[in-house]
Amino acid sequence: MAAYIEAMLEDGDARAVPVALRTIVDAVGGMTALADKTGLSRETLYRTLSERGNPRLDTLAVILAAFGLRLTVQPAQKSRARRSEPRPAIA
């Protein structure tokens, strides 16, 4: 599950993440089971994990926790083009 979600994030389209989570939900027991694990309503989950879904950070964290996952942050890998770009001045 983690590798699948990471692959979706690497594509750069954050809108794909709710759809990826929905695919996982469908594969591991469905929305009712996820609602039971998270305490969120099925309606909220369907709306959140739709193609137009835009999950709040706390909702996303609860859903990921139900799968035994958590959010992490890593430094972005710099490309050669980015290294040569000037950095903005800090006032």
N, CA, C and O atoms as CSV, one atom per row, in Angstrom:
chain,resi,resn,atom,element,x,y,z
A,1,MET,N,N,0.822,-1.198,0.000
A,1,MET,CA,C,0.000,0.000,0.000
A,1,MET,C,C,0.863,1.259,0.000
A,1,MET,O,O,0.611,2.201,-0.751
A,2,ALA,N,N,1.878,1.259,0.849
A,2,ALA,CA,C,2.735,2.441,0.943
A,2,ALA,C,C,3.425,2.715,-0.387
A,2,ALA,O,O,3.505,3.864,-0.822
A,3,ALA,N,N,3.920,1.668,-1.032
A,3,ALA,CA,C,4.620,1.846,-2.309
A,3,ALA,C,C,3.668,2.385,-3.377
A,3,ALA,O,O,4.052,3.231,-4.185
A,4,TYR,N,N,2.445,1.901,-3.378
A,4,TYR,CA,C,1.459,2.364,-4.346
A,4,TYR,C,C,1.160,3.845,-4.144
A,4,TYR,O,O,1.120,4.605,-5.111
A,5,ILE,N,N,0.950,4.259,-2.903
A,5,ILE,CA,C,0.662,5.663,-2.612
A,5,ILE,C,C,1.868,6.530,-2.956
A,5,ILE,O,O,1.707,7.606,-3.533
A,6,GLU,N,N,3.071,6.080,-2.611
A,6,GLU,CA,C,4.280,6.840,-2.956
A,6,GLU,C,C,4.415,7.011,-4.461
A,6,GLU,O,O,4.788,8.084,-4.934
A,7,ALA,N,N,4.116,5.963,-5.214
A,7,ALA,CA,C,4.183,6.059,-6.675
A,7,ALA,C,C,3.196,7.094,-7.189
A,7,ALA,O,O,3.502,7.832,-8.126
A,8,MET,N,N,2.017,7.155,-6.589
A,8,MET,CA,C,1.033,8.149,-7.008
A,8,MET,C,C,1.527,9.559,-6.686
A,8,MET,O,O,1.308,10.484,-7.469
A,9,LEU,N,N,2.185,9.730,-5.550
A,9,LEU,CA,C,2.712,11.039,-5.178
A,9,LEU,C,C,3.867,11.467,-6.073
A,9,LEU,O,O,4.014,12.652,-6.370
A,10,GLU,N,N,4.685,10.517,-6.504
A,10,GLU,CA,C,5.830,10.841,-7.354
A,10,GLU,C,C,5.394,11.405,-8.693
A,10,GLU,O,O,6.132,12.170,-9.314
A,11,ASP,N,N,4.209,11.038,-9.143
A,11,ASP,CA,C,3.701,11.569,-10.407
A,11,ASP,C,C,3.422,13.058,-10.328
A,11,ASP,O,O,3.295,13.724,-11.356
A,12,GLY,N,N,3.326,13.586,-9.113
A,12,GLY,CA,C,3.141,15.019,-8.933
A,12,GLY,C,C,1.699,15.488,-8.948
A,12,GLY,O,O,1.444,16.683,-8.793
A,13,ASP,N,N,0.759,14.590,-9.130
A,13,ASP,CA,C,-0.652,14.977,-9.154
A,13,ASP,C,C,-1.287,14.590,-7.829
A,13,ASP,O,O,-1.679,13.438,-7.641
A,14,ALA,N,N,-1.392,15.530,-6.918
A,14,ALA,CA,C,-1.934,15.254,-5.587
A,14,ALA,C,C,-3.379,14.785,-5.651
A,14,ALA,O,O,-3.848,14.104,-4.739
A,15,ARG,N,N,-4.097,15.142,-6.722
A,15,ARG,CA,C,-5.492,14.703,-6.857
A,15,ARG,C,C,-5.596,13.200,-7.054
A,15,ARG,O,O,-6.665,12.625,-6.853
A,16,ALA,N,N,-4.500,12.554,-7.445
A,16,ALA,CA,C,-4.518,11.105,-7.642
A,16,ALA,C,C,-4.502,10.349,-6.322
A,16,ALA,O,O,-4.877,9.177,-6.281
A,17,VAL,N,N,-4.076,10.994,-5.249
A,17,VAL,CA,C,-3.958,10.317,-3.955
A,17,VAL,C,C,-5.312,9.856,-3.426
A,17,VAL,O,O,-5.422,8.697,-3.026
A,18,PRO,N,N,-6.350,10.693,-3.400
A,18,PRO,CA,C,-7.642,10.183,-2.928
A,18,PRO,C,C,-8.140,8.990,-3.749
A,18,PRO,O,O,-8.719,8.053,-3.199
A,19,VAL,N,N,-7.918,9.027,-5.045
A,19,VAL,CA,C,-8.344,7.922,-5.903
A,19,VAL,C,C,-7.529,6.667,-5.593
A,19,VAL,O,O,-8.073,5.563,-5.582
A,20,ALA,N,N,-6.235,6.829,-5.342
A,20,ALA,CA,C,-5.396,5.686,-4.965
A,20,ALA,C,C,-5.879,5.091,-3.646
A,20,ALA,O,O,-5.952,3.871,-3.503
A,21,LEU,N,N,-6.204,5.943,-2.692
A,21,LEU,CA,C,-6.712,5.455,-1.407
A,21,LEU,C,C,-8.046,4.729,-1.591
A,21,LEU,O,O,-8.300,3.711,-0.947
A,22,ARG,N,N,-8.878,5.253,-2.460
A,22,ARG,CA,C,-10.173,4.607,-2.735
A,22,ARG,C,C,-9.961,3.227,-3.328
A,22,ARG,O,O,-10.682,2.290,-2.984
A,23,THR,N,N,-8.988,3.086,-4.210
A,23,THR,CA,C,-8.660,1.787,-4.801
A,23,THR,C,C,-8.229,0.810,-3.713
A,23,THR,O,O,-8.632,-0.353,-3.716
A,24,ILE,N,N,-7.406,1.293,-2.782
A,24,ILE,CA,C,-6.948,0.449,-1.676
A,24,ILE,C,C,-8.132,0.051,-0.797
A,24,ILE,O,O,-8.258,-1.110,-0.409
A,25,VAL,N,N,-8.989,1.007,-0.488
A,25,VAL,CA,C,-10.164,0.729,0.348
A,25,VAL,C,C,-11.013,-0.365,-0.290
A,25,VAL,O,O,-11.439,-1.301,0.388
A,26,ASP,N,N,-11.255,-0.249,-1.576
A,26,ASP,CA,C,-12.067,-1.240,-2.276
A,26,ASP,C,C,-11.415,-2.622,-2.235
A,26,ASP,O,O,-12.111,-3.637,-2.188
A,27,ALA,N,N,-10.091,-2.661,-2.253
A,27,ALA,CA,C,-9.369,-3.932,-2.274
A,27,ALA,C,C,-9.280,-4.605,-0.904
A,27,ALA,O,O,-9.085,-5.818,-0.826
A,28,VAL,N,N,-9.421,-3.832,0.173
A,28,VAL,CA,C,-9.191,-4.410,1.507
A,28,VAL,C,C,-10.415,-4.401,2.418
A,28,VAL,O,O,-10.274,-4.443,3.641
A,29,GLY,N,N,-11.587,-4.349,1.852
A,29,GLY,CA,C,-12.754,-4.482,2.723
A,29,GLY,C,C,-13.864,-3.490,2.501
A,29,GLY,O,O,-14.968,-3.674,3.015
A,30,GLY,N,N,-13.602,-2.445,1.747
A,30,GLY,CA,C,-14.657,-1.500,1.416
A,30,GLY,C,C,-14.811,-0.346,2.386
A,30,GLY,O,O,-14.160,-0.275,3.428
A,31,MET,N,N,-15.698,0.551,2.000
A,31,MET,CA,C,-15.897,1.796,2.717
A,31,MET,C,C,-16.519,1.594,4.092
A,31,MET,O,O,-16.206,2.337,5.022
A,32,THR,N,N,-17.397,0.601,4.238
A,32,THR,CA,C,-18.019,0.359,5.538
A,32,THR,C,C,-16.968,-0.063,6.559
A,32,THR,O,O,-16.980,0.402,7.699
A,33,ALA,N,N,-16.063,-0.940,6.149
A,33,ALA,CA,C,-14.990,-1.378,7.053
A,33,ALA,C,C,-14.086,-0.214,7.429
A,33,ALA,O,O,-13.666,-0.102,8.581
A,34,LEU,N,N,-13.780,0.658,6.461
A,34,LEU,CA,C,-12.941,1.818,6.761
A,34,LEU,C,C,-13.670,2.780,7.699
A,34,LEU,O,O,-13.058,3.344,8.606
A,35,ALA,N,N,-14.952,2.966,7.488
A,35,ALA,CA,C,-15.735,3.836,8.379
A,35,ALA,C,C,-15.697,3.301,9.808
A,35,ALA,O,O,-15.574,4.073,10.759
A,36,ASP,N,N,-15.802,1.994,9.958
A,36,ASP,CA,C,-15.735,1.395,11.294
A,36,ASP,C,C,-14.373,1.622,11.945
A,36,ASP,O,O,-14.291,1.886,13.144
A,37,LYS,N,N,-13.300,1.517,11.151
A,37,LYS,CA,C,-11.941,1.676,11.687
A,37,LYS,C,C,-11.611,3.128,12.026
A,37,LYS,O,O,-10.878,3.396,12.978
A,38,THR,N,N,-12.149,4.058,11.251
A,38,THR,CA,C,-11.769,5.462,11.408
A,38,THR,C,C,-12.738,6.282,12.246
A,38,THR,O,O,-12.359,7.313,12.802
A,39,GLY,N,N,-13.975,5.837,12.341
A,39,GLY,CA,C,-14.989,6.633,13.013
A,39,GLY,C,C,-15.562,7.722,12.125
A,39,GLY,O,O,-16.382,8.520,12.578
A,40,LEU,N,N,-15.146,7.765,10.878
A,40,LEU,CA,C,-15.682,8.726,9.907
A,40,LEU,C,C,-16.898,8.102,9.227
A,40,LEU,O,O,-16.983,6.881,9.096
A,41,SER,N,N,-17.824,8.931,8.803
A,41,SER,CA,C,-19.014,8.398,8.132
A,41,SER,C,C,-18.646,7.920,6.728
A,41,SER,O,O,-17.689,8.393,6.114
A,42,ARG,N,N,-19.434,6.975,6.248
A,42,ARG,CA,C,-19.208,6.485,4.875
A,42,ARG,C,C,-19.357,7.623,3.887
A,42,ARG,O,O,-18.604,7.696,2.916
A,43,GLU,N,N,-20.314,8.515,4.111
A,43,GLU,CA,C,-20.539,9.635,3.192
A,43,GLU,C,C,-19.301,10.524,3.121
A,43,GLU,O,O,-18.882,10.945,2.042
A,44,THR,N,N,-18.724,10.802,4.290
A,44,THR,CA,C,-17.500,11.614,4.327
A,44,THR,C,C,-16.379,10.918,3.574
A,44,THR,O,O,-15.643,11.553,2.819
A,45,LEU,N,N,-16.252,9.630,3.776
A,45,LEU,CA,C,-15.191,8.880,3.104
A,45,LEU,C,C,-15.401,8.842,1.591
A,45,LEU,O,O,-14.452,9.030,0.829
A,46,TYR,N,N,-16.632,8.603,1.157
A,46,TYR,CA,C,-16.903,8.596,-0.283
A,46,TYR,C,C,-16.574,9.954,-0.898
A,46,TYR,O,O,-15.951,10.023,-1.958
A,47,ARG,N,N,-16.989,11.026,-0.237
A,47,ARG,CA,C,-16.737,12.375,-0.748
A,47,ARG,C,C,-15.231,12.676,-0.752
A,47,ARG,O,O,-14.696,13.211,-1.724
A,48,THR,N,N,-14.564,12.325,0.343
A,48,THR,CA,C,-13.137,12.603,0.484
A,48,THR,C,C,-12.304,11.843,-0.529
A,48,THR,O,O,-11.328,12.374,-1.057
A,49,LEU,N,N,-12.682,10.608,-0.802
A,49,LEU,CA,C,-11.888,9.747,-1.670
A,49,LEU,C,C,-12.423,9.674,-3.093
A,49,LEU,O,O,-12.154,8.716,-3.818
A,50,SER,N,N,-13.172,10.679,-3.483
A,50,SER,CA,C,-13.664,10.746,-4.861
A,50,SER,C,C,-12.617,11.434,-5.741
A,50,SER,O,O,-11.615,11.946,-5.242
A,51,GLU,N,N,-12.859,11.438,-7.036
A,51,GLU,CA,C,-11.933,12.103,-7.965
A,51,GLU,C,C,-11.818,13.585,-7.673
A,51,GLU,O,O,-10.773,14.183,-7.928
A,52,ARG,N,N,-12.853,14.179,-7.153
A,52,ARG,CA,C,-12.830,15.599,-6.798
A,52,ARG,C,C,-12.495,15.818,-5.333
A,52,ARG,O,O,-12.504,16.950,-4.849
A,53,GLY,N,N,-12.198,14.727,-4.627
A,53,GLY,CA,C,-11.906,14.813,-3.203
A,53,GLY,C,C,-10.654,15.628,-2.922
A,53,GLY,O,O,-9.690,15.612,-3.688
A,54,ASN,N,N,-10.693,16.325,-1.824
A,54,ASN,CA,C,-9.557,17.131,-1.383
A,54,ASN,C,C,-9.455,16.943,0.131
A,54,ASN,O,O,-9.875,17.800,0.909
A,55,PRO,N,N,-8.880,15.787,0.535
A,55,PRO,CA,C,-8.908,15.474,1.963
A,55,PRO,C,C,-8.147,16.468,2.815
A,55,PRO,O,O,-7.072,16.938,2.441
A,56,ARG,N,N,-8.721,16.780,3.965
A,56,ARG,CA,C,-8.001,17.587,4.945
A,56,ARG,C,C,-6.871,16.728,5.494
A,56,ARG,O,O,-6.932,15.499,5.454
A,57,LEU,N,N,-5.857,17.379,5.997
A,57,LEU,CA,C,-4.695,16.663,6.508
A,57,LEU,C,C,-5.072,15.717,7.634
A,57,LEU,O,O,-4.580,14.589,7.675
A,58,ASP,N,N,-5.932,16.145,8.545
A,58,ASP,CA,C,-6.311,15.271,9.650
A,58,ASP,C,C,-7.118,14.066,9.174
A,58,ASP,O,O,-6.973,12.972,9.718
A,59,THR,N,N,-7.962,14.257,8.168
A,59,THR,CA,C,-8.732,13.145,7.611
A,59,THR,C,C,-7.807,12.157,6.913
A,59,THR,O,O,-7.949,10.944,7.069
A,60,LEU,N,N,-6.869,12.680,6.150
A,60,LEU,CA,C,-5.900,11.828,5.469
A,60,LEU,C,C,-5.080,11.019,6.475
A,60,LEU,O,O,-4.830,9.832,6.264
A,61,ALA,N,N,-4.668,11.654,7.556
A,61,ALA,CA,C,-3.893,10.968,8.582
A,61,ALA,C,C,-4.698,9.841,9.228
A,61,ALA,O,O,-4.155,8.771,9.501
A,62,VAL,N,N,-5.983,10.073,9.474
A,62,VAL,CA,C,-6.843,9.049,10.079
A,62,VAL,C,C,-7.009,7.868,9.124
A,62,VAL,O,O,-6.954,6.713,9.545
A,63,ILE,N,N,-7.210,8.158,7.849
A,63,ILE,CA,C,-7.378,7.089,6.855
A,63,ILE,C,C,-6.094,6.271,6.743
A,63,ILE,O,O,-6.135,5.041,6.746
A,64,LEU,N,N,-4.958,6.954,6.644
A,64,LEU,CA,C,-3.688,6.235,6.551
A,64,LEU,C,C,-3.425,5.398,7.798
A,64,LEU,O,O,-2.923,4.279,7.697
A,65,ALA,N,N,-3.756,5.928,8.965
A,65,ALA,CA,C,-3.557,5.186,10.214
A,65,ALA,C,C,-4.376,3.898,10.223
A,65,ALA,O,O,-3.938,2.890,10.778
A,66,ALA,N,N,-5.549,3.922,9.619
A,66,ALA,CA,C,-6.378,2.719,9.541
A,66,ALA,C,C,-5.690,1.612,8.751
A,66,ALA,O,O,-5.982,0.431,8.940
A,67,PHE,N,N,-4.777,2.000,7.868
A,67,PHE,CA,C,-4.011,1.031,7.082
A,67,PHE,C,C,-2.649,0.754,7.698
A,67,PHE,O,O,-1.840,0.027,7.120
A,68,GLY,N,N,-2.391,1.330,8.870
A,68,GLY,CA,C,-1.091,1.150,9.513
A,68,GLY,C,C,-0.007,2.007,8.888
A,68,GLY,O,O,1.177,1.679,8.970
A,69,LEU,N,N,-0.408,3.105,8.265
A,69,LEU,CA,C,0.530,4.015,7.601
A,69,LEU,C,C,0.484,5.375,8.285
A,69,LEU,O,O,-0.440,5.661,9.046
A,70,ARG,N,N,1.488,6.216,8.012
A,70,ARG,CA,C,1.499,7.585,8.519
A,70,ARG,C,C,2.152,8.487,7.494
A,70,ARG,O,O,2.881,8.028,6.614
A,71,LEU,N,N,1.886,9.764,7.617
A,71,LEU,CA,C,2.493,10.755,6.737
A,71,LEU,C,C,3.930,11.019,7.176
A,71,LEU,O,O,4.227,11.045,8.370
A,72,THR,N,N,4.802,11.212,6.220
A,72,THR,CA,C,6.166,11.625,6.510
A,72,THR,C,C,6.566,12.690,5.497
A,72,THR,O,O,5.933,12.854,4.454
A,73,VAL,N,N,7.621,13.401,5.827
A,73,VAL,CA,C,8.132,14.440,4.939
A,73,VAL,C,C,9.607,14.157,4.697
A,73,VAL,O,O,10.360,13.868,5.627
A,74,GLN,N,N,10.004,14.243,3.444
A,74,GLN,CA,C,11.399,14.041,3.070
A,74,GLN,C,C,11.834,15.204,2.196
A,74,GLN,O,O,11.016,15.808,1.502
A,75,PRO,N,N,13.133,15.519,2.232
A,75,PRO,CA,C,13.613,16.572,1.344
A,75,PRO,C,C,13.431,16.152,-0.114
A,75,PRO,O,O,13.622,14.990,-0.472
A,76,ALA,N,N,13.067,17.105,-0.925
A,76,ALA,CA,C,12.958,16.840,-2.361
A,76,ALA,C,C,14.352,16.708,-2.937
A,76,ALA,O,O,15.278,17.406,-2.523
A,77,GLN,N,N,14.491,15.817,-3.886
A,77,GLN,CA,C,15.785,15.682,-4.543
A,77,GLN,C,C,15.952,16.849,-5.499
A,77,GLN,O,O,15.054,17.171,-6.277
A,78,LYS,N,N,17.101,17.468,-5.428
A,78,LYS,CA,C,17.355,18.623,-6.287
A,78,LYS,C,C,17.893,18.152,-7.630
A,78,LYS,O,O,18.733,17.254,-7.700
A,79,SER,N,N,17.402,18.763,-8.680
A,79,SER,CA,C,17.940,18.482,-10.005
A,79,SER,C,C,19.037,19.497,-10.289
A,79,SER,O,O,19.153,20.504,-9.591
A,80,ARG,N,N,19.829,19.235,-11.298
A,80,ARG,CA,C,20.907,20.172,-11.652
A,80,ARG,C,C,20.351,21.545,-11.998
A,80,ARG,O,O,20.962,22.560,-11.662
A,81,ALA,N,N,19.218,21.592,-12.656
A,81,ALA,CA,C,18.630,22.875,-13.043
A,81,ALA,C,C,18.246,23.693,-11.811
A,81,ALA,O,O,18.414,24.912,-11.792
A,82,ARG,N,N,17.744,23.035,-10.815
A,82,ARG,CA,C,17.337,23.754,-9.611
A,82,ARG,C,C,18.538,24.273,-8.830
A,82,ARG,O,O,18.460,25.334,-8.210
A,83,ARG,N,N,19.631,23.548,-8.851
A,83,ARG,CA,C,20.801,23.988,-8.101
A,83,ARG,C,C,21.360,25.304,-8.635
A,83,ARG,O,O,21.925,26.101,-7.886
A,84,SER,N,N,21.197,25.516,-9.921
A,84,SER,CA,C,21.765,26.741,-10.500
A,84,SER,C,C,20.815,27.924,-10.400
A,84,SER,O,O,21.208,29.054,-10.689
A,85,GLU,N,N,19.571,27.686,-9.994
A,85,GLU,CA,C,18.633,28.788,-9.858
A,85,GLU,C,C,19.000,29.642,-8.648
A,85,GLU,O,O,19.371,29.110,-7.602
A,86,PRO,N,N,18.899,30.947,-8.786
A,86,PRO,CA,C,19.191,31.807,-7.630
A,86,PRO,C,C,18.155,31.601,-6.533
A,86,PRO,O,O,16.981,31.355,-6.808
A,87,ARG,N,N,18.605,31.705,-5.291
A,87,ARG,CA,C,17.689,31.592,-4.163
A,87,ARG,C,C,17.102,32.958,-3.870
A,87,ARG,O,O,17.785,33.973,-4.009
A,88,PRO,N,N,15.839,32.991,-3.465
A,88,PRO,CA,C,15.236,34.291,-3.147
A,88,PRO,C,C,15.888,34.890,-1.901
A,88,PRO,O,O,16.295,34.179,-0.981
A,89,ALA,N,N,15.972,36.200,-1.905
A,89,ALA,CA,C,16.567,36.908,-0.757
A,89,ALA,C,C,15.581,36.878,0.397
A,89,ALA,O,O,14.370,36.986,0.203
A,90,ILE,N,N,16.110,36.732,1.582
A,90,ILE,CA,C,15.286,36.744,2.779
A,90,ILE,C,C,15.397,38.116,3.415
A,90,ILE,O,O,16.490,38.593,3.721
A,91,ALA,N,N,14.250,38.736,3.607
A,91,ALA,CA,C,14.247,40.099,4.168
A,91,ALA,C,C,14.221,40.066,5.667
A,91,ALA,O,O,14.215,41.118,6.307
